[in-house]
Amino acid sequence: MSRIKAVVFDMDGVLFDTERMYLDAWKILGADKNIRDIENTAKKCIGLSVTDTIALLRLTYGEDFPVEEYHGIIDSIVKDRIINCGMPIKKGAREILEYLYRIDFTVGLASSTKYCKIIENLERAGLRKYFKVIIGGDMIAHSKPDPEIYLAVCRQLGIEPSQAAAVEDSRNGLLSARQAGMIPLLVPDIVSPTEAMLSMCEECFDSLAEVKTYLEREISGI
């Protein structure tokens, strides 16, 4: 019998190639507004909630940094790109979700993105039906790397964290899943995995296609 009873996905950088879009948008804004070292700062925001991102930006650039104004510009840049180019679904995302859906497996989503934006993105991509429980960063008090969001998803799914795999791309996500007592699976995106990240995950994969193969083996008990 498989030890994995549920799979919980992060969204940005795992299911959607949106992390790259946001990073590109920050680079555009940084060049326009002459914001120093914005690319490295934006990378540090990966996996953080809006609240924690604002705190990091103000810590880096000062309390008078116009975060809300700049966030609005970033969101507009990304939204225009999605409208013009479509939702950038990561390779293998639809296939792994369809496989889990077909075998009636328990699937959740834990993202630092606001809930309304998660739903909008999933519906735009046609992926909403695959998730039994969805929790966004605005539905919890503490975002990743705190384990709260993963514990909340597991609780709503009715699954013990030790029986759930968490598919993540970032250090903060891995820390959150590990502290929740889950089985962290890493699929690196923009940030190359460090030795510390590799030590935190159960397995590291090059793609969601590889994760699908892994889950097929684990779930079948072969």
Secondary structure, DSSP 4 states (H G I P E B T S, - for coil): --S--EEEE--BTTTBTHHHHHHHHHHHHHHHHT-TTHHHHHHHTTT--HHHHHHHHHHHH-TT--HHHHHHHHHHHHHHHHHHH---BPTTHHHHHHHHHHTT-EEEEE-SS-HHHHHHHHHHHT-GGG-SEEE-GGGSSS-TTSTHHHHHHHHHHT--GGGEEEEE-SHHHHHHHHHHT-EEEE---SSPPPHHHHHH-SEE-SSHHHHHHHHHHHHHT-
